[in-house]
Structures are given as structure tokens and as C-alpha cells.
Amino acid sequence: MNQGKNSVKADIKLRQKNRIWGLFFIILLLLPGNILANNFKLSDLTNKMAEISSLRDKVIQRQAQASKLIKQLSQTMVDLKEEIKGEKRKLRITSCQEAIRNPRIDYNIKLIQKILVYISRLNEKVQYLDIASEELAFLYQQAEDDLKILETLSDMKIEKLMGQINQTTHKYQSEAKGLSIDVNGIVLSPPEEIWNSIIANPKSG
């Protein structure tokens, strides 16, 4: 007898469980197909935002690295000029032609020629990275604003934003790998120009 009652109770529980699962799947079907879609959109957008943020951090690091290098090279150039001034005073050199016959002065002038090229390129790089940083910051803000109204955005608008993010991150991705300077095509300052800039300094002997 008890066995029969237990069997009935088990059957009732099974039916209740099946009914609950049935309702659950009906809710999933009737409820927003948008909920799942929005979850995917949310995940994609937050991942892209993290990618933008990481790339911008690296761009800022490269910018700081370039600025530091400019300062170091500028100081090296000051030291080289001071050495030239010392040789000029000691040897009573009066012309550039006479100066470049001195091995130390000639070497220093050639180094200064190269340093000027690198400083010029590094300044361009700093400006470029500043633009990159601002562009990535703007893009991140745009994505953050769209994230707040994600449910109201059309798929087309989200795809457009994703495409813009992909294009911009690809554009600046190489900057994250390291600081690279292209000095091809640069014309070195003539030795006379460097010499004249040194002797024109009031501190020169």
C-alpha cells in the first residue's frame, strides 16, 4: 500500500518538475530573444573597450619613452657642444674648416648631426602618439556611452562602432610593440651650420 502511495507521489513530483522545465523553456523562447543577443553585444563591446584601454596605456608609455629620450639626447648634445667650445678656446680655432680637421671636434659635430635627426623624428613621434592617445580616448568614451544605451542601439550601429574600433586599434597596434624611429630620407645639417650655432652662443670663447 505504502509502495503505491510513494509511486503516486513520485509521479506527481516528476510531472511538476517537467512542468517547471517546460515553463522555463517557454519563457526563454517568448522572452527576449534580445536578452541573449544583448548579452553577446555587451560582452563584445566590453572586450573591445578593454582592448582600447590597454592599447592607449601602451601608447602613453611610448610617448613618455620618446619624451625622455629627447631630453637625454638634448643633454648629450649640450655636452658635445661644450667639448667643442673647450677645444676651440684651447686651440684658438677660428673657422669651421679648421675645426673639422680636429678629430675630437669633427667627431662631436658628426654626432650632433645624427642627434638632431633623432630629436626631430622623436618630436614628430610624440605628436603622433598624442593624436593616437586622444583618438583612442574618444573612441573609448564613445563605446562607454553606447554601452549605457545598448538595448536601444540597432545592430547596424553597433557593427559600425565595432568596425571603427577595429580600424583604429589596428592603425596604432604597431606603436604598442615598441618605440621605432624612421630616419630614412633625412638630410643632415651641414657642419658649418652646427659650428656657426656653437660660436654664435655668447658663452663661446
C-alpha positions as a printed Julia matrix, in Angstrom:
205×3 Matrix{Float64}:
  0.0    0.0     0.0
  2.72   2.41    1.02
  4.62   1.46   -2.06
  1.65   2.5    -4.23
  1.36   5.84   -2.43
  5.08   6.5    -2.86
  4.78   5.69   -6.55
  1.93   8.2    -6.96
  3.89  10.89   -5.08
  6.97  10.3    -7.22
  4.85  10.52  -10.35
  3.34  13.84   -9.19
  6.78  15.28   -8.41
  8.07  14.22  -11.8
  5.14  15.88  -13.54
  5.68  19.07  -11.52
  9.38  19.07  -12.41
  8.6   18.54  -16.09
  6.03  21.33  -15.95
  8.58  23.71  -14.39
 11.2   22.9   -17.02
  8.57  23.27  -19.74
  7.63  26.73  -18.43
 11.29  27.67  -18.21
 11.93  26.83  -21.87
  8.75  28.62  -22.92
  9.93  31.72  -21.07
 13.3   31.5   -22.83
 11.54  31.35  -26.18
  8.95  34.03  -25.51
 11.16  36.31  -23.51
 13.51  38.4   -25.3
 15.48  36.78  -27.9
 17.05  40.19  -27.29
 18.33  39.25  -23.84
 20.78  36.7   -25.22
 21.65  38.95  -28.14
 22.25  41.9   -25.82
 24.46  39.76  -23.62
 26.63  38.94  -26.62
 26.73  42.61  -27.62
 27.62  43.58  -24.07
 30.44  41.05  -23.95
 31.82  42.09  -27.35
 31.7   45.79  -26.52
 33.29  45.45  -23.08
 36.07  43.31  -24.6
 36.72  45.99  -27.22
 36.77  48.68  -24.54
 39.39  46.71  -22.62
 41.41  46.41  -25.83
 41.23  50.17  -26.41
 42.23  50.91  -22.82
 45.22  48.55  -22.95
 46.42  49.96  -26.27
 46.09  53.56  -25.05
 48.14  52.75  -21.95
 50.92  51.41  -24.18
 50.72  54.44  -26.47
 51.11  56.75  -23.46
 54.11  54.69  -22.31
 55.74  55.06  -25.74
 55.07  58.8   -25.67
 56.75  59.11  -22.26
 59.64  56.99  -23.51
 60.11  59.25  -26.56
 59.97  62.41  -24.44
 62.57  61.01  -22.04
 64.83  60.11  -24.95
 64.54  63.64  -26.36
 65.72  65.07  -23.03
 68.64  62.63  -22.85
 69.74  63.37  -26.42
 69.38  67.11  -25.87
 71.64  66.9   -22.83
 74.18  64.82  -24.76
 74.19  67.47  -27.49
 74.83  70.19  -24.89
 77.79  68.2   -23.55
 79.21  67.69  -27.05
 78.95  71.41  -27.79
 80.71  72.23  -24.56
 83.57  69.93  -25.57
 83.77  71.7   -28.92
 83.87  75.08  -27.18
 86.69  73.86  -24.94
 88.73  72.67  -27.92
 88.03  75.92  -29.75
 89.31  78.01  -26.86
 92.32  75.8   -26.21
 93.45  75.63  -29.83
 92.25  79.12  -30.79
 90.26  77.74  -33.71
 88.57  80.44  -35.79
 86.87  78.62  -38.71
 84.77  75.54  -39.37
 87.31  74.15  -41.86
 90.0   74.41  -39.24
 87.67  72.88  -36.61
 86.75  69.73  -38.54
 90.44  68.94  -39.04
 90.49  68.36  -35.29
 89.42  64.7   -34.71
 87.53  65.43  -31.47
 85.59  68.37  -32.89
 84.88  66.54  -36.16
 83.58  63.52  -34.24
 81.38  65.67  -32.0
 79.9   67.57  -34.92
 79.01  64.32  -36.69
 77.33  63.05  -33.53
 75.38  66.29  -33.22
 74.23  65.89  -36.84
 72.76  62.48  -36.0
 71.28  63.61  -32.69
 69.45  66.48  -34.41
 67.88  63.97  -36.8
 66.73  61.7   -33.97
 65.34  64.6   -31.94
 63.4   65.82  -34.97
 61.92  62.37  -35.59
 61.18  61.83  -31.9
 59.32  65.13  -31.71
 57.19  64.01  -34.65
 56.6   60.68  -32.9
 55.49  62.41  -29.68
 52.97  64.48  -31.64
 51.71  61.39  -33.48
 51.32  59.44  -30.23
 49.49  62.36  -28.67
 46.98  62.23  -31.53
 46.72  58.44  -31.1
 46.07  58.79  -27.37
 43.33  61.36  -27.93
 41.7   59.31  -30.68
 41.67  56.16  -28.53
 40.32  58.1   -25.55
 37.49  59.5   -27.69
 36.7   56.05  -29.06
 36.61  54.57  -25.55
 34.24  57.31  -24.41
 32.0   56.68  -27.41
 31.89  52.96  -26.63
 31.18  53.68  -22.96
 28.3   56.0   -23.89
 26.85  53.42  -26.28
 27.16  50.75  -23.6
 24.73  52.72  -21.41
 22.05  52.59  -24.11
 22.98  49.24  -25.6
 19.41  47.92  -25.65
 18.24  50.8   -27.83
 21.02  50.54  -30.41
 20.49  48.86  -33.74
 22.76  46.04  -34.85
 23.95  48.24  -37.71
 25.11  51.0   -35.36
 26.91  48.53  -33.1
 28.62  46.88  -36.09
 29.68  50.32  -37.31
 31.21  51.12  -33.91
 32.95  47.73  -33.78
 34.38  48.34  -37.25
 35.63  51.77  -36.19
 37.26  50.27  -33.09
 38.94  47.51  -35.12
 40.24  50.0   -37.68
 41.63  52.39  -35.06
 43.26  49.72  -32.88
 44.84  48.15  -35.97
 46.15  51.58  -37.0
 48.02  52.08  -33.72
 48.83  48.45  -32.86
 52.42  48.71  -34.04
 53.04  51.52  -31.53
 52.34  49.09  -28.68
 55.2   46.82  -29.74
 57.98  49.33  -29.18
 59.35  52.76  -29.98
 60.53  52.79  -33.59
 62.04  55.77  -35.4
 62.46  56.0   -39.17
 65.39  58.26  -40.06
 65.45  57.43  -43.77
 65.31  60.38  -46.1
 66.56  62.88  -43.53
 69.2   65.37  -44.68
 71.92  66.03  -42.11
 72.59  69.61  -41.06
 75.83  70.88  -42.67
 78.84  71.01  -40.32
 79.11  74.78  -40.95
 75.57  75.27  -39.64
 76.34  73.39  -36.44
 79.66  75.19  -35.99
 78.05  78.6   -36.51
 75.33  77.81  -33.97
 78.04  76.99  -31.42
 80.2   80.08  -31.93
 77.09  82.29  -32.03
 76.41  81.33  -28.41
 77.51  84.18  -26.1
 79.2   81.64  -23.82
 81.56  80.57  -26.6
 85.19  81.55  -26.33
